[in-house]
């Protein structure tokens, strides 16, 4: 400390940097207040010893305190960068459109929950959706052929995931009462994604299949399948024939027409 600092004091803050994973001090530095943020109550990253660190804890947290004490302890955690080539996806494709959530459940007989990545993975579309369906399917097949990786006998992962941005919203506009009658369902449930109700959603259950979708003023806008078995095919054909629709299983690139 110089003579000036001994007489008048120093404005510098003595900062101790600690690796929070080991508890070891990785450095000590005297810093001016304007080199430090006003508070560490928000996520903060620092560049220390040629590496990027995130601040797990600051003692004290606010500048008003460490300016007064002239001391600051920062407990840091090294930021590990991920090689994108090592990232694997569980699905070859996901929908570009995200459903609106919020509000109350319209139908209370039961509820089903799906992950957001499963939204519209098996869906009914208008026949006018061709050739957009073919465009999307071609891109998904390319992921299967060039970006798939067999993890074990039961699981395939993907180094690339195609986002279906070409197909757009289904806008089916089929009668909800007619659909219920066709499937002979008595109970109507609702749909959750990530624990939130999907706005204007419904779900229907038959002996073999669980359906979900959205409706507006008694008209079904979207119709998808959440759970199915080998007997579901007859129900799919009944729906596609009755309403002149196309069924697409995007994951396996399967298309069923009326």
C-alpha positions as CSV (number, residue, x, y, z in Angstrom):
1,X,0.0,0.0,0.0
2,X,1.4,3.4,-1.0
3,X,1.8,6.4,1.3
4,X,-1.3,8.1,-0.3
5,X,-3.5,5.1,0.5
6,X,-2.1,4.9,4.1
7,X,-3.1,8.6,4.7
8,X,-6.3,8.9,2.9
9,X,-7.4,5.3,2.4
10,X,-8.1,3.4,-0.8
11,X,-11.4,3.1,-2.7
12,X,-10.4,-0.3,-4.0
13,X,-12.2,-3.5,-3.1
14,X,-10.2,-6.5,-2.1
15,X,-11.9,-9.3,-4.1
16,X,-11.3,-13.0,-3.3
17,X,-12.2,-15.5,-6.0
18,X,-13.1,-19.0,-4.8
19,X,-13.7,-22.1,-6.9
20,X,-17.0,-23.2,-5.3
21,X,-16.6,-26.8,-6.5
22,X,-13.3,-27.3,-4.6
23,X,-13.3,-24.4,-2.0
24,X,-9.9,-23.3,-3.2
25,X,-9.0,-19.6,-3.7
26,X,-8.1,-19.1,-7.4
27,X,-7.1,-15.5,-7.1
28,X,-7.2,-12.2,-5.1
29,X,-7.5,-8.8,-6.8
30,X,-7.9,-5.1,-5.8
31,X,-10.7,-3.7,-7.9
32,X,-12.3,-0.3,-8.2
33,X,-16.1,-0.2,-7.4
34,X,-16.9,0.8,-11.1
35,X,-15.3,-2.5,-12.2
36,X,-18.0,-4.5,-10.2
37,X,-21.8,-4.7,-10.6
38,X,-24.1,-2.9,-8.2
39,X,-25.5,-6.2,-7.1
40,X,-24.9,-9.9,-7.5
41,X,-28.5,-10.8,-6.9
42,X,-28.9,-11.4,-10.7
43,X,-27.0,-14.1,-12.6
44,X,-23.5,-12.8,-13.2
45,X,-20.6,-14.2,-15.2
46,X,-16.9,-13.2,-14.9
47,X,-13.7,-13.8,-16.9
48,X,-11.0,-15.0,-14.5
49,X,-7.7,-16.7,-15.4
50,X,-8.7,-16.9,-19.1
51,X,-11.9,-18.9,-18.2
52,X,-15.6,-18.0,-17.9
53,X,-17.2,-18.4,-14.4
54,X,-20.7,-17.9,-13.0
55,X,-21.1,-16.4,-9.6
56,X,-22.8,-18.9,-7.2
57,X,-22.6,-16.6,-4.2
58,X,-21.3,-13.1,-3.4
59,X,-20.4,-12.1,0.2
60,X,-21.8,-9.4,0.6
61,X,-24.2,-9.3,-2.3
62,X,-24.7,-5.5,-2.8
63,X,-22.2,-2.8,-3.6
64,X,-23.4,-0.6,-0.8
65,X,-22.0,-3.2,1.6
66,X,-18.7,-4.2,-0.1
67,X,-17.8,-0.6,-0.8
68,X,-18.1,0.1,2.9
69,X,-16.2,-3.0,4.0
70,X,-13.7,-2.9,1.1
71,X,-14.0,-6.7,1.0
72,X,-15.8,-9.0,-1.4
73,X,-15.8,-12.8,-1.6
74,X,-17.0,-14.4,-4.9
75,X,-17.8,-18.1,-5.0
76,X,-17.6,-19.1,-8.6
77,X,-18.4,-22.1,-10.8
78,X,-16.7,-22.8,-14.0
79,X,-18.9,-22.6,-17.1
80,X,-18.5,-25.8,-19.1
81,X,-19.1,-25.3,-22.8
82,X,-21.0,-28.0,-24.7
83,X,-19.9,-29.3,-28.0
84,X,-23.0,-29.1,-30.2
85,X,-21.8,-32.2,-32.1
86,X,-22.2,-34.2,-28.9
87,X,-25.8,-33.1,-28.3
88,X,-28.4,-35.9,-29.0
89,X,-32.1,-35.4,-29.6
90,X,-34.7,-38.0,-28.6
91,X,-37.0,-37.0,-31.5
92,X,-36.2,-36.5,-35.2
93,X,-38.8,-33.7,-35.5
94,X,-40.9,-31.3,-33.4
95,X,-43.7,-28.9,-34.2
96,X,-42.9,-25.3,-34.9
97,X,-46.2,-24.2,-33.4
98,X,-46.6,-24.1,-29.6
99,X,-50.1,-24.3,-28.1
100,X,-51.4,-21.5,-26.0
101,X,-51.7,-22.4,-22.3
102,X,-53.6,-20.9,-19.5
103,X,-57.2,-20.5,-18.3
104,X,-59.5,-23.1,-17.0
105,X,-60.1,-26.7,-18.1
106,X,-63.3,-26.8,-20.3
107,X,-63.9,-30.6,-19.7
108,X,-63.4,-32.2,-16.3
109,X,-64.1,-36.0,-16.8
110,X,-60.4,-36.6,-16.8
111,X,-57.1,-35.0,-17.9
112,X,-54.0,-36.1,-19.8
113,X,-50.6,-34.6,-19.8
114,X,-47.9,-34.7,-22.6
115,X,-44.5,-33.2,-23.0
116,X,-44.3,-30.1,-25.2
117,X,-42.0,-32.0,-27.7
118,X,-44.9,-34.5,-28.3
119,X,-47.3,-31.8,-29.4
120,X,-48.7,-32.7,-32.8
121,X,-46.4,-35.7,-33.3
122,X,-49.4,-37.8,-34.5
123,X,-52.0,-35.7,-36.1
124,X,-54.9,-35.4,-38.5
125,X,-54.6,-32.9,-41.4
126,X,-56.7,-31.7,-44.3
127,X,-56.0,-33.5,-47.6
128,X,-55.2,-30.0,-49.0
129,X,-52.0,-30.2,-46.8
130,X,-50.3,-32.1,-49.6
131,X,-47.7,-31.4,-50.9
132,X,-46.5,-29.6,-47.7
133,X,-46.7,-33.0,-45.9
134,X,-44.4,-34.5,-48.4
135,X,-41.9,-31.7,-47.9
136,X,-41.8,-32.2,-44.2
137,X,-41.6,-35.9,-44.4
138,X,-38.7,-35.7,-46.8
139,X,-36.7,-33.6,-44.3
140,X,-37.5,-36.0,-41.4
141,X,-36.4,-39.0,-43.5
142,X,-33.2,-37.2,-44.2
143,X,-32.7,-36.9,-40.4
144,X,-33.3,-40.6,-40.0
145,X,-30.8,-41.5,-42.8
146,X,-28.0,-39.0,-42.0
147,X,-28.4,-37.9,-38.4
148,X,-29.6,-40.9,-36.4
149,X,-27.6,-42.8,-33.9
150,X,-28.5,-46.2,-32.5
151,X,-28.1,-46.0,-28.7
152,X,-29.3,-49.6,-28.0
153,X,-31.7,-52.1,-29.3
154,X,-34.7,-50.1,-28.2
155,X,-33.6,-46.5,-28.5
156,X,-32.4,-44.3,-31.4
157,X,-31.2,-40.8,-30.8
158,X,-30.5,-38.0,-33.3
159,X,-27.8,-35.4,-33.9
160,X,-30.3,-33.1,-35.6
161,X,-34.0,-32.3,-35.1
162,X,-36.2,-31.0,-37.9
163,X,-38.6,-28.3,-36.8
164,X,-41.8,-28.6,-38.9
165,X,-42.3,-25.0,-40.0
166,X,-43.8,-25.6,-43.4
167,X,-47.0,-27.4,-42.6
168,X,-48.6,-24.7,-40.4
169,X,-51.7,-25.0,-38.3
170,X,-54.2,-27.8,-39.2
171,X,-57.4,-25.7,-39.1
172,X,-59.5,-28.8,-39.5
173,X,-63.0,-27.3,-38.7
174,X,-64.8,-30.6,-38.1
175,X,-67.9,-30.9,-35.9
176,X,-66.9,-31.9,-32.3
177,X,-70.3,-33.6,-31.6
178,X,-69.9,-35.6,-34.8
179,X,-66.4,-36.7,-33.8
180,X,-67.6,-37.9,-30.4
181,X,-70.4,-39.9,-31.9
182,X,-68.1,-41.4,-34.5
183,X,-65.7,-42.6,-31.8
184,X,-68.6,-43.5,-29.4
185,X,-67.0,-41.7,-26.4
186,X,-69.0,-40.6,-23.4
187,X,-66.4,-38.8,-21.3
188,X,-64.5,-35.6,-22.3
189,X,-61.3,-34.6,-20.6
190,X,-58.7,-31.8,-21.1
191,X,-55.0,-31.6,-21.9
192,X,-52.0,-30.3,-20.0
193,X,-48.5,-29.5,-21.3
194,X,-45.8,-29.0,-18.7
195,X,-48.5,-28.9,-16.0
196,X,-50.5,-26.0,-17.7
197,X,-53.9,-26.5,-19.3
198,X,-53.9,-26.0,-23.1
199,X,-56.4,-23.3,-24.0
200,X,-59.6,-24.6,-25.5
201,X,-58.3,-28.2,-25.3
202,X,-60.1,-31.5,-25.1
203,X,-59.2,-35.1,-24.8
204,X,-61.2,-38.2,-25.7
205,X,-60.6,-41.9,-24.8
206,X,-61.7,-45.0,-26.5
207,X,-60.8,-48.6,-25.5
208,X,-57.6,-48.4,-27.6
209,X,-56.7,-44.8,-28.1
210,X,-56.4,-41.4,-26.4
211,X,-57.0,-38.4,-28.5
212,X,-56.5,-34.7,-27.8
213,X,-56.9,-31.4,-29.6
214,X,-58.4,-28.0,-29.5
215,X,-61.8,-26.6,-30.5
216,X,-63.5,-23.3,-31.2
217,X,-67.3,-22.9,-30.9
218,X,-68.0,-26.6,-31.3
219,X,-65.5,-27.0,-34.3
220,X,-62.3,-29.1,-33.9
221,X,-59.3,-27.1,-35.0
222,X,-56.7,-29.7,-34.1
223,X,-56.9,-33.5,-33.6
224,X,-54.0,-35.6,-32.5
225,X,-53.3,-39.0,-30.8
226,X,-51.4,-39.3,-27.5
227,X,-51.6,-43.0,-26.8
228,X,-52.5,-45.9,-29.2
229,X,-52.1,-49.6,-29.8
230,X,-52.2,-52.0,-32.8
231,X,-56.0,-51.7,-32.9
232,X,-56.0,-47.9,-33.3
233,X,-55.6,-48.2,-37.1
234,X,-59.3,-49.0,-37.6
235,X,-60.3,-45.9,-35.7
236,X,-57.9,-43.8,-37.8
237,X,-59.4,-45.1,-41.0
238,X,-62.9,-44.4,-39.7
239,X,-61.9,-40.7,-39.0
240,X,-60.0,-40.1,-42.2
241,X,-62.8,-41.6,-44.3
242,X,-65.7,-39.8,-42.5
243,X,-64.1,-36.4,-42.5
244,X,-61.8,-36.8,-45.6
245,X,-58.6,-36.2,-43.6
246,X,-55.0,-37.4,-43.7
247,X,-53.3,-38.9,-40.6
248,X,-49.5,-38.4,-40.2
249,X,-47.2,-40.0,-37.7
250,X,-44.3,-37.6,-38.1
251,X,-41.9,-39.6,-36.0
252,X,-42.0,-42.7,-38.3
253,X,-43.0,-40.7,-41.5
254,X,-46.2,-42.7,-41.8
255,X,-49.1,-41.3,-43.8
256,X,-52.7,-42.7,-43.9
257,X,-55.2,-41.2,-46.3
258,X,-59.0,-41.7,-46.6
